[in-house]
Amino acid sequence: MKKPDFAEIHARVRTLQSGKRFAHTEGVVKEAEYIAKACGFSTEFVEKARVAALLHDITKNLTDEEQEKLFLKYAIDIPSGPATMHEKTGAHFARELFGAEAVDEEIFSAIFCHTTGKAGMSAFDMVIFIADFTEETREHKSCRDMRAYLHAECEKLNGESEKAEALLRNVTLKIIGDTLNFLTLKKRKIDLRTVEAWNFLAE
């Protein structure tokens, strides 16, 4: 299989998402690129982040029933709540659709944990996780506040890798904390991977 370029992936993803969902996806692409560049990561990192962002919600518009069929197809465990299904199915579906060269382990991992997080998240994982929360179409107050904080801090980085890594960890921890508070208040199930991510980053 020929490795598809960004334009080809973009065109295909556009056919799989609603207009509102695709606007969010394009927002995540823009935000991931901004974060990666502000952190001083390589051109290769930035381009891969754009691809991961483009693919992160590729199965989001599927019904719960369609999601469950993909869980059976890919032999993966169904998570605790429907809201996190798409990150698991999306990683596998994206790789099946575009190939392992386009969706390598780094991109696969970032898609697979972009909603719940996980223990041991890499800088690449965190860029996609954060961009999903802070992209410009997110209108919830917590998203707007986090975006303002993130962008202000990004402007201070000057490409310093140690400061960038610390910022990514700090913002990821803040987002997970916000998510845990929200789910607790709503008395909703919490994916264990989110708790594991919190424990790992809070050490």
C-alpha positions as CSV (number, residue, x, y, z in Angstrom):
1,M,0.0,0.0,0.0
2,K,1.3,3.4,-1.0
3,K,1.6,5.7,2.1
4,P,-1.1,8.4,1.7
5,D,-0.2,12.0,2.1
6,F,-1.9,14.5,4.4
7,A,-4.2,15.7,1.6
8,E,-5.4,12.2,0.8
9,I,-6.1,11.4,4.5
10,H,-7.9,14.8,4.9
11,A,-10.2,14.1,2.0
12,R,-11.1,10.6,3.3
13,V,-11.7,11.7,6.8
14,R,-14.0,14.5,5.6
15,T,-16.3,11.9,4.1
16,L,-16.6,10.1,7.4
17,Q,-17.5,13.0,9.7
18,S,-20.3,15.4,10.1
19,G,-19.7,19.1,9.4
20,K,-19.5,20.0,13.1
21,R,-17.2,17.0,13.9
22,F,-14.9,17.8,11.0
23,A,-14.7,21.5,12.1
24,H,-13.5,20.1,15.5
25,T,-11.0,17.8,13.8
26,E,-9.5,20.7,11.8
27,G,-9.3,22.7,15.0
28,V,-7.3,19.9,16.6
29,V,-5.0,19.8,13.6
30,K,-4.4,23.5,13.9
31,E,-3.9,23.4,17.7
32,A,-1.6,20.3,17.6
33,E,0.6,22.0,15.1
34,Y,0.7,25.2,17.2
35,I,1.7,23.3,20.3
36,A,4.3,21.1,18.6
37,K,5.9,24.1,17.0
38,A,5.8,26.2,20.2
39,C,7.5,23.3,22.1
40,G,10.3,23.3,19.5
41,F,9.7,19.8,18.2
42,S,11.1,18.6,14.9
43,T,9.4,19.1,11.5
44,E,8.8,15.3,11.4
45,F,7.1,15.5,14.9
46,V,4.9,18.4,13.7
47,E,3.8,16.6,10.6
48,K,3.0,13.4,12.4
49,A,1.1,15.4,15.0
50,R,-1.0,16.9,12.2
51,V,-1.8,13.4,10.9
52,A,-2.7,12.0,14.4
53,A,-4.9,15.0,15.0
54,L,-6.7,14.5,11.7
55,L,-7.3,10.9,12.5
56,H,-8.1,11.1,16.2
57,D,-11.9,11.1,15.9
58,I,-12.2,9.1,12.7
59,T,-14.9,6.7,14.2
60,K,-16.6,9.3,16.4
61,N,-19.7,9.6,14.2
62,L,-20.4,5.8,14.4
63,T,-23.3,4.6,16.6
64,D,-22.6,2.6,19.8
65,E,-23.7,-0.6,17.9
66,E,-21.3,0.1,15.1
67,Q,-18.5,0.8,17.7
68,E,-19.2,-2.5,19.4
69,K,-18.9,-4.4,16.1
70,L,-15.5,-2.8,15.6
71,F,-14.5,-3.9,19.1
72,L,-15.4,-7.5,18.1
73,K,-13.6,-7.2,14.8
74,Y,-10.4,-5.9,16.3
75,A,-10.7,-8.1,19.4
76,I,-10.3,-5.3,21.9
77,D,-12.1,-4.9,25.3
78,I,-15.1,-2.6,25.3
79,P,-14.4,0.3,27.7
80,S,-16.5,1.4,30.7
81,G,-18.4,4.0,28.8
82,P,-19.5,4.9,25.2
83,A,-17.8,8.2,25.3
84,T,-14.4,6.5,25.1
85,M,-15.2,3.9,22.5
86,H,-14.0,5.9,19.5
87,E,-10.4,6.4,20.6
88,K,-9.9,2.6,20.7
89,T,-11.8,1.8,17.5
90,G,-10.3,4.8,15.8
91,A,-6.7,3.8,16.2
92,H,-7.4,0.3,14.7
93,F,-9.7,1.6,12.0
94,A,-7.2,4.3,10.9
95,R,-4.4,1.8,10.7
96,E,-6.6,-0.6,8.7
97,L,-7.7,2.2,6.3
98,F,-4.4,3.9,5.7
99,G,-1.8,1.3,6.6
100,A,0.8,0.8,9.4
101,E,3.3,3.1,7.7
102,A,0.9,6.0,7.8
103,V,-0.4,5.1,11.3
104,D,2.8,4.1,13.0
105,E,3.0,3.2,16.7
106,E,3.3,6.8,17.8
107,I,0.2,7.9,15.9
108,F,-1.7,4.8,16.9
109,S,-0.9,5.4,20.6
110,A,-1.9,9.1,20.5
111,I,-5.3,8.2,18.9
112,F,-5.8,5.3,21.3
113,C,-5.5,7.5,24.4
114,H,-6.6,11.0,23.3
115,T,-9.8,10.9,25.4
116,T,-8.8,8.9,28.5
117,G,-5.1,9.4,28.7
118,K,-3.0,6.6,30.0
119,A,0.0,5.9,32.3
120,G,3.3,6.7,30.7
121,M,2.0,9.2,28.1
122,S,4.7,10.4,25.7
123,A,5.1,14.0,24.6
124,F,3.4,13.1,21.4
125,D,0.5,11.6,23.2
126,M,0.1,14.7,25.3
127,V,0.2,17.1,22.4
128,I,-2.8,15.3,20.8
129,F,-4.6,14.9,24.1
130,I,-4.2,18.6,24.9
131,A,-5.1,19.8,21.4
132,D,-8.4,17.8,21.6
133,F,-9.4,19.8,24.7
134,T,-8.1,23.3,23.8
135,E,-8.8,23.6,20.1
136,E,-10.6,26.8,19.1
137,T,-14.1,25.4,18.5
138,R,-14.3,24.2,22.1
139,E,-16.6,26.7,23.8
140,H,-16.9,25.3,27.3
141,K,-15.4,27.6,29.9
142,S,-12.9,25.1,31.1
143,C,-11.7,24.6,27.6
144,R,-11.4,28.3,26.9
145,D,-9.6,28.9,30.2
146,M,-7.2,26.1,29.5
147,R,-6.6,27.3,26.0
148,A,-5.7,30.8,27.2
149,Y,-3.4,29.4,29.9
150,L,-1.7,27.0,27.4
151,H,-1.1,29.7,24.7
152,A,0.2,32.2,27.2
153,E,2.7,29.6,28.5
154,C,3.6,28.5,25.0
155,E,4.7,32.0,24.2
156,K,7.2,31.8,27.0
157,L,8.9,28.6,25.9
158,N,11.3,29.8,23.3
159,G,11.8,26.2,22.1
160,E,13.3,25.0,25.5
161,S,12.6,21.3,25.5
162,E,12.7,20.8,29.3
163,K,10.2,23.6,29.9
164,A,8.1,22.3,27.0
165,E,7.9,18.8,28.5
166,A,7.0,20.2,31.9
167,L,4.3,22.4,30.4
168,L,2.8,19.4,28.5
169,R,2.7,17.3,31.7
170,N,1.2,20.2,33.7
171,V,-1.5,20.9,31.2
172,T,-2.3,17.2,30.7
173,L,-2.6,16.9,34.5
174,K,-4.9,19.9,34.7
175,I,-7.2,18.5,31.9
176,I,-7.4,15.1,33.6
177,G,-8.2,16.8,36.9
178,D,-11.0,18.8,35.3
179,T,-12.3,15.6,33.6
180,L,-12.3,13.6,36.9
181,N,-14.1,16.5,38.7
182,F,-16.7,16.6,36.0
183,L,-17.3,12.9,35.9
184,T,-17.5,12.7,39.7
185,L,-20.0,15.5,40.0
186,K,-22.1,13.9,37.3
187,K,-21.8,10.5,39.0
188,R,-20.5,8.9,35.8
189,K,-18.2,6.0,35.3
190,I,-14.5,6.8,35.1
191,D,-12.2,4.9,32.8
192,L,-9.4,3.3,34.8
193,R,-6.9,4.5,32.2
194,T,-7.7,8.1,33.2
195,V,-7.1,7.3,36.9
196,E,-3.8,5.7,35.9
197,A,-2.8,8.7,33.8
198,W,-3.6,11.0,36.8
199,N,-1.5,8.8,39.2
200,F,1.4,8.7,36.8
201,L,1.5,12.4,36.2
202,A,0.8,13.4,39.8
203,E,3.9,11.5,41.1
